[in-house]
Amino acid sequence: MPGTYLLDYGAGNVRSLVNAVKKIGHDITYVKDPSDILKADKLIFPGVGAFGSALASLHSKGYAEPLKAYIASGKPFMGICVGMQSLFEGSDESPSTPGLGIFPGRVALFDSKTKAVPHMGWNTTRTLQGYEAMLDNGLEPGRAYYFVHSYAVPFSGKEEDRRWVLTTTQYGDEVFVSSILRDNVFATQFHPEKSGFAGLNILRAFLDGGADAAAKAQYAALLAQDQQARLTASPSLPPPPPSQDEFTKRIVACLDVRANDQGDLVVTKGDQYDVREQGNAATGEKGDVRNLGKPVELARRYFEEGADEVTFLNITSFRNCPLQDTPMLEVLRQTSETVFVPLTIGGGIKDVVDPDGTVHPALEVAGEYFRSGADKVSIGSDAVYAAEKFYALGGKGDGTSAIETIAHAYGSQAVVISVDPKRVYVASPSETAHHVIEAQEPGPNGEKYCWYQCTVSGGREGRDLDVRQLVTACEALGAGEILLNSMDQDGMKRGYDLKLIQDVKAAVHIPVIASSGAGAPAHFVDAFQKTTVEAALAAGIFHRREVPLESVKQALLDHQIRVRKPDASLKA
């Protein structure tokens, strides 16, 4: 039957896109057979993962030729991320795999020598076809959208490209094509479904056949407030604006989720990894699990307050239930209905065994989370074990670790490594074979140096592996991001461990999220001014409203640190 169809080739999180379409009042049907493609009135091709696997899946399912026929028919088509990349002639990600060839050009890898790769976070777009073309398709000049990719189509600067390049974006020293528009084809390198209310407006414009007059008036009013942007009324093409890197720093809200003693899921947070209230020392009675709210409601609050990402860390093992019944799956399903920024889930991303003995490999576990609404999975203890095996094999993987299998199937951008290190103080670097740095604060006996020992099991067990060994091994195995905690700073509200952060940044070429220790907006400012970290995370201070998320972003703006502007004004 006619309608809007979703071409899902089976990789990554498409639930959020489906929820976004429903949020704006439309229905969408999954393509289940090649014949469904030509039935569609509108077709959306989202993409998560690798170019080669996407094209291979299109051909194996018999979708490729009907897709090209659909595009040639003139009916509305929208591609997202790999769904846009597939329209080009090929990609360096999979050199032997031809693309669909609808547009000229080739997808290329970003240069990681000058910046972190993947390009992961919020960035702005600049138009080649004029602001009216942007507004007609729901884009707002100056607004940041969410990108997560290691490959992109470089912008050639050729005059003929103006006929199909709608916007470009700069990341570091490279300018790439961030959206295309020609006749019935509209596609974005960024993810509208993960770009907040601004992204929903893009989907709405596509599904409604163009932005309505009220939306254009709203955009125009917002543009009038921005002295650096202007609405061009002329239908002629304006000269391309000067290129500028407008990549923003991310603020991540983290929710530690576990079951309390009554079996209810709650968001909790403790000092130094202790999540219980003070008990009765005389009787030995334990205090209750600290309850700071319900995870789905709290995540929605953070989204509306302007969080750039939301991370769930599952700190309950759920050993007594089958994988399909894991409570965090339902948390993700419900959260993705109202939260339209990236969602990360950590805890339990490993090989698991159901009570009946059924074994589920880590790749299958991750797949369940992706299908439930997660965009990234965070791996903790298993990453330490994988790194130890990496070095035991002489500095290489064997393809079996959770990092390798998940990154291969879903792309490196889907794999985050959660690191829980603690300081081991030494009087001199010669006292240990591990990588040593000058400590941010002296040790108990005045030691000036320390190395950072990696831990497992929630920080309860130390391993003979330092943090630099861990992050370099995990990057080599395919991880796309580091979530860098600090057991020494956690809950102390004295600021992030800046020495640790910058040392890790110097060791890897992938993005790093600073975590543990924030207690005031000034601590976020310090993290971004004194290190090159891409993102900063906090939990308890946001939960308790000790530090409003909005005040953190305002403090960063006051210090000329680029962050995403709240888009609550676009809710309507």
MIKETOR-500526 format. One line per field, with one value per residue (C-alpha): residue in one letter; x, y, z; residue number from 1. Coordinates in steps of 0.25 Angstrom, whole numbers, m for minus. Each point is the difference from the previous one (the first is absolute). Example, Ala and Ser with C-alpha at 12.3 -4.5 7.8 and 13.67 -1.06 7.14 Angstrom:
BEGIN
res: a  s .
X: 49  6 .
Y: m18  14 .
Z: 31  m2 .
n: 1  2 .
//
This chain:
BEGIN
res: m  p  g  t  y  l  l  d  y  g  a  g  n  v  r  s  l  v  n  a  v  k  k  i  g  h  d  i  t  y  v  k  d  p  s  d  i  l  k  a  d  k  l  i  f  p  g  v  g  a  f  g  s  a  l  a  s  l  h  s  k  g  y  a  e  p  l  k  a  y  i  a  s  g  k  p  f  m  g  i  c  v  g  m  q  s  l  f  e  g  s  d  e  s  p  s  t  p  g  l  g  i  f  p  g  r  v  a  l  f  d  s  k  t  k  a  v  p  h  m  g  w  n  t  t  r  t  l  q  g  y  e  a  m  l  d  n  g  l  e  p  g  r  a  y  y  f  v  h  s  y  a  v  p  f  s  g  k  e  e  d  r  r  w  v  l  t  t  t  q  y  g  d  e  v  f  v  s  s  i  l  r  d  n  v  f  a  t  q  f  h  p  e  k  s  g  f  a  g  l  n  i  l  r  a  f  l  d  g  g  a  d  a  a  a  k  a  q  y  a  a  l  l  a  q  d  q  q  a  r  l  t  a  s  p  s  l  p  p  p  p  p  s  q  d  e  f  t  k  r  i  v  a  c  l  d  v  r  a  n  d  q  g  d  l  v  v  t  k  g  d  q  y  d  v  r  e  q  g  n  a  a  t  g  e  k  g  d  v  r  n  l  g  k  p  v  e  l  a  r  r  y  f  e  e  g  a  d  e  v  t  f  l  n  i  t  s  f  r  n  c  p  l  q  d  t  p  m  l  e  v  l  r  q  t  s  e  t  v  f  v  p  l  t  i  g  g  g  i  k  d  v  v  d  p  d  g  t  v  h  p  a  l  e  v  a  g  e  y  f  r  s  g  a  d  k  v  s  i  g  s  d  a  v  y  a  a  e  k  f  y  a  l  g  g  k  g  d  g  t  s  a  i  e  t  i  a  h  a  y  g  s  q  a  v  v  i  s  v  d  p  k  r  v  y  v  a  s  p  s  e  t  a  h  h  v  i  e  a  q  e  p  g  p  n  g  e  k  y  c  w  y  q  c  t  v  s  g  g  r  e  g  r  d  l  d  v  r  q  l  v  t  a  c  e  a  l  g  a  g  e  i  l  l  n  s  m  d  q  d  g  m  k  r  g  y  d  l  k  l  i  q  d  v  k  a  a  v  h  i  p  v  i  a  s  s  g  a  g  a  p  a  h  f  v  d  a  f  q  k  t  t  v  e  a  a  l  a  a  g  i  f  h  r  r  e  v  p  l  e  s  v  k  q  a  l  l  d  h  q  i  r  v  r  k  p  d  a  s  l  k  a .
X: 0  5  6  13  10  13  11  7  11  2  11  0  m11  m12  m10  3  m3  m13  m4  4  m9  m12  4  m4  m13  4  0  11  1  12  5  m1  1  6  m14  m3  10  m8  m13  5  m5  12  12  11  13  7  14  9  12  10  m2  4  m10  m11  2  2  m13  m7  4  m2  m14  m3  m2  10  m7  m14  7  6  m13  m7  9  m1  m15  0  m7  6  12  8  14  7  14  4  m13  6  14  m6  m5  14  10  8  7  14  m6  m3  8  m4  m15  m7  m11  m13  6  m11  9  15  11  6  m1  14  5  3  14  2  14  m7  m13  m7  m7  m11  m6  m10  m8  m8  4  m6  m3  2  m8  4  m14  m5  m8  m13  4  4  m13  m8  6  m1  15  3  13  9  m7  9  m4  6  10  7  9  15  m3  m6  m1  11  m5  7  m4  m4  m11  m8  m1  m9  m11  m1  8  m10  10  14  6  14  7  14  7  m9  m13  m10  m14  m10  m13  m4  m12  m4  m14  m7  13  3  11  8  13  m5  m11  m13  m6  11  1  m11  m12  8  2  m15  m3  8  m8  m13  4  3  m13  m9  6  8  0  m13  m1  m1  13  7  m5  6  13  1  m3  12  9  m3  5  13  9  9  m11  m10  m12  3  m13  6  m2  14  11  8  15  5  2  14  3  2  1  m12  1  m5  3  m9  m7  m4  m10  3  m10  4  m11  m2  m11  m3  m3  m15  4  m4  10  6  10  11  13  10  13  12  m9  m9  m15  m6  m5  7  m4  m1  14  m4  m10  8  m13  3  m6  m9  5  0  m12  2  m12  m5  9  m10  m5  13  6  m12  3  15  m4  m9  10  10  9  7  0  m5  7  m6  10  m7  6  m9  4  m14  6  m14  m7  1  7  m14  m5  11  m6  9  m5  m14  7  6  m13  m8  12  1  m14  2  15  6  15  10  m2  11  m2  11  1  m2  6  6  m3  m12  m6  m15  m5  m4  15  m2  12  m1  13  4  m4  m14  m1  4  m10  m11  3  2  m14  m6  5  15  10  12  4  11  9  7  7  m1  9  11  0  0  12  7  m2  4  14  1  m2  12  m9  m11  m14  m6  m13  m8  m1  m13  7  4  m13  m9  9  1  m15  m5  12  11  m9  m10  11  4  10  m3  13  0  15  6  13  12  10  15  11  7  m3  11  m9  m9  0  m14  m2  2  m4  1  m12  m10  1  11  m2  m1  15  2  3  0  m3  m10  m5  m15  m3  m12  m11  m11  m13  m4  13  1  12  13  7  15  m4  1  m10  9  2  m15  m4  10  m3  m15  2  8  m12  m10  m6  m5  0  5  m8  11  m4  8  m2  8  m8  m14  m10  11  m6  14  1  5  13  6  14  m7  m9  11  9  m11  m3  15  0  m12  m7  m14  m9  1  m11  5  m8  1  2  m8  m7  m2  m1  15  4  m6  7  13  m1  m2  10  11  m1  m5  m11  m12  m11  m2  m10  m7  m10  m3  1  m10  m10  0  m1  12  5  m10  4  m4  9  12  m3  m1  13  7  m6  4  15  m2  0  m9  m12  m14  m10  m13  m11  m12  m6  m2  m9  m13 .
Y: 0  14  9  3  m12  m2  m8  m7  m9  m5  8  9  8  3  0  15  4  m8  7  14  m2  m4  11  10  m7  m9  m15  m8  m14  m9  m5  m15  m4  7  2  9  11  3  1  11  15  4  m8  2  m8  2  m5  m5  m8  m2  3  m13  m8  10  m2  m15  m1  8  m9  m13  4  4  15  7  0  3  11  6  m1  7  11  2  0  14  m4  6  m7  3  m6  1  m2  m13  1  13  m6  m11  9  3  m7  m7  1  m2  m7  m12  3  m12  3  9  10  2  11  10  11  3  m2  m9  m1  2  m2  12  3  m4  7  13  m4  m11  m10  m4  14  m2  11  13  9  10  1  11  1  0  0  12  1  m1  m14  m4  6  m8  m13  4  4  12  8  0  m12  m11  m15  m13  m7  m13  m5  m3  1  12  5  11  14  2  15  m2  9  m12  m6  12  m7  m11  3  7  2  m2  m1  1  m9  5  3  m8  5  m11  m2  0  0  m2  5  m3  m1  m11  m4  6  m7  4  m5  4  m7  8  m10  2  16  4  8  6  m13  m4  13  m6  m13  8  8  m12  m8  13  3  13  9  7  15  0  m8  10  12  m7  m2  14  6  m9  4  15  m2  m5  11  m9  m6  6  m5  2  3  m1  m13  1  m8  8  m1  m11  5  m1  m13  m1  m12  1  m13  1  m6  m10  m1  m14  m3  m14  m8  m12  m10  m12  m7  4  m10  1  m4  13  7  13  10  0  6  m1  6  m9  m11  m2  1  m2  9  0  m13  m3  m3  m6  m10  m2  3  5  13  1  2  15  3  13  m3  m9  m2  3  13  5  m3  8  12  0  0  12  7  m1  m12  m4  m14  m9  m12  m12  m8  m13  m3  m12  m13  m6  m14  m6  4  m4  10  3  4  9  12  10  m4  6  12  3  m3  10  10  0  4  14  2  4  1  m11  m11  m9  m12  m6  m12  m15  2  m14  m14  m4  m12  m1  m8  m12  0  7  7  14  6  14  4  m6  8  13  m3  m1  14  6  m5  5  15  0  7  m4  m11  2  m11  m1  m12  m8  11  m2  m15  3  9  m10  m11  11  1  m15  m2  9  13  m5  m5  m13  5  m6  11  8  12  m6  m7  12  10  m9  m2  14  9  5  12  m9  m5  8  m5  3  2  m1  3  3  7  m8  10  m2  9  m2  m5  m10  m8  m6  m5  7  14  11  14  11  m1  11  0  m7  m14  m3  0  12  m8  9  m11  m11  m10  m3  m14  m6  m7  m10  m4  14  5  m11  m8  7  m6  0  10  15  9  4  m15  m2  12  m3  m15  3  10  m10  m10  9  9  14  7  0  3  4  m1  2  m8  10  12  m7  7  10  12  6  0  m10  m7  9  m6  m14  6  6  m12  m9  11  m1  m15  m2  6  m3  10  0  3  6  m6  0  12  11  8  14  7  4  m14  m2  13  m6  m13  7  11  m8  m13  m3  m10  0  m2  1  m9  2  m8  3  15  0  m10  8  13  5  5  2  m5  14  7  m9  4  15  0  m7  11  11  m6  0  m15  m5  m8  m4  10  m5  m2  m1  12  m10  m10  5 .
Z: 0  m2  11  6  0  8  m7  11  m4  14  7  12  7  m9  11  3  m14  0  14  m6  m12  9  10  m12  m3  m12  m2  m6  m5  m1  m14  1  m14  m13  m5  12  m5  m12  8  8  m1  8  3  11  0  13  3  11  m2  m11  m15  m5  9  m4  m15  2  8  m11  m11  8  4  m15  4  m8  m14  6  8  m13  m7  11  0  m15  1  6  13  13  6  13  3  14  3  m8  m7  m6  m2  m8  m11  m4  m9  11  13  5  12  m10  m12  m8  2  m10  5  m7  m8  0  4  m5  11  9  15  8  13  9  4  14  1  3  7  7  m9  0  m2  11  6  m4  m12  m9  m15  m10  m13  m14  m6  8  14  m7  m4  14  6  m10  5  15  2  8  m3  12  7  4  m4  5  m8  2  m11  m4  m15  m8  m14  m1  m6  m13  m2  m14  m6  m5  14  4  m8  10  13  9  12  4  14  5  10  3  m13  m9  m7  m3  m6  11  m8  m14  m8  m14  m6  9  7  14  9  12  6  14  7  1  9  10  m2  10  m3  m12  m6  2  m8  m12  0  1  m12  m8  4  m2  m13  5  12  2  1  15  1  m10  8  13  m7  m5  13  6  m11  2  14  m5  m5  m8  m8  m10  m8  m15  m8  m13  m8  m6  6  10  1  9  14  5  6  15  10  10  6  15  13  5  14  4  11  6  7  9  0  9  7  15  11  m4  m14  m7  m10  6  m4  11  2  12  5  m4  m6  12  m4  14  10  13  8  15  4  13  m6  m13  m7  m15  m4  m12  m14  m3  m8  m9  m10  m10  m12  m12  7  3  m14  m6  10  m4  m15  2  8  m12  3  m12  3  11  5  8  8  5  13  3  m6  m2  0  3  m12  m15  m9  m7  14  4  6  m6  m14  4  6  m14  m7  8  0  m15  m1  6  0  m14  3  0  11  5  9  8  9  m4  m14  0  m3  9  4  3  12  m9  m5  m14  m3  m7  m6  3  m14  1  14  m7  m11  10  6  m14  m4  13  m3  4  m10  8  9  11  4  13  7  m13  m7  11  m3  m15  2  8  m11  m10  6  3  m15  m3  m3  m8  1  m4  m5  12  10  3  m6  m13  m3  4  m8  m12  m1  5  m2  9  4  7  10  12  10  15  8  15  4  13  4  5  5  m1  5  m14  m14  2  10  m10  m14  m3  m6  10  0  10  10  0  15  9  6  15  2  m9  m13  m12  m10  m3  m10  m2  2  m7  8  m3  7  3  5  10  m6  m6  m11  m5  m11  m1  m6  m12  m3  0  m8  m11  m1  m1  m11  m7  2  m6  11  m4  13  14  12  10  15  12  13  8  m5  0  9  5  m7  m1  m15  m11  0  m11  0  m2  m11  m8  1  m6  m11  m4  m1  m9  m13  4  8  15  11  13  12  15  9  m5  11  m6  m14  1  0  m14  m5  6  m8  m13  2  6  m8  m14  4  m9  11  15  8  13  8  15  m1  m11  7  13  m8  7  m13  m11  m13  m6  9  m5  m15  4  7  m12  m9  9  m2  m15  0  m11  4  m6  3  6  m10  9  m8  m11  8  m7 .
n: 1  2  3  4  5  6  7  8  9  10  11  12  13  14  15  16  17  18  19  20  21  22  23  24  25  26  27  28  29  30  31  32  33  34  35  36  37  38  39  40  41  42  43  44  45  46  47  48  49  50  51  52  53  54  55  56  57  58  59  60  61  62  63  64  65  66  67  68  69  70  71  72  73  74  75  76  77  78  79  80  81  82  83  84  85  86  87  88  89  90  91  92  93  94  95  96  97  98  99  100  101  102  103  104  105  106  107  108  109  110  111  112  113  114  115  116  117  118  119  120  121  122  123  124  125  126  127  128  129  130  131  132  133  134  135  136  137  138  139  140  141  142  143  144  145  146  147  148  149  150  151  152  153  154  155  156  157  158  159  160  161  162  163  164  165  166  167  168  169  170  171  172  173  174  175  176  177  178  179  180  181  182  183  184  185  186  187  188  189  190  191  192  193  194  195  196  197  198  199  200  201  202  203  204  205  206  207  208  209  210  211  212  213  214  215  216  217  218  219  220  221  222  223  224  225  226  227  228  229  230  231  232  233  234  235  236  237  238  239  240  241  242  243  244  245  246  247  248  249  250  251  252  253  254  255  256  257  258  259  260  261  262  263  264  265  266  267  268  269  270  271  272  273  274  275  276  277  278  279  280  281  282  283  284  285  286  287  288  289  290  291  292  293  294  295  296  297  298  299  300  301  302  303  304  305  306  307  308  309  310  311  312  313  314  315  316  317  318  319  320  321  322  323  324  325  326  327  328  329  330  331  332  333  334  335  336  337  338  339  340  341  342  343  344  345  346  347  348  349  350  351  352  353  354  355  356  357  358  359  360  361  362  363  364  365  366  367  368  369  370  371  372  373  374  375  376  377  378  379  380  381  382  383  384  385  386  387  388  389  390  391  392  393  394  395  396  397  398  399  400  401  402  403  404  405  406  407  408  409  410  411  412  413  414  415  416  417  418  419  420  421  422  423  424  425  426  427  428  429  430  431  432  433  434  435  436  437  438  439  440  441  442  443  444  445  446  447  448  449  450  451  452  453  454  455  456  457  458  459  460  461  462  463  464  465  466  467  468  469  470  471  472  473  474  475  476  477  478  479  480  481  482  483  484  485  486  487  488  489  490  491  492  493  494  495  496  497  498  499  500  501  502  503  504  505  506  507  508  509  510  511  512  513  514  515  516  517  518  519  520  521  522  523  524  525  526  527  528  529  530  531  532  533  534  535  536  537  538  539  540  541  542  543  544  545  546  547  548  549  550  551  552  553  554  555  556  557  558  559  560  561  562  563  564  565  566  567  568  569  570  571  572 .
//
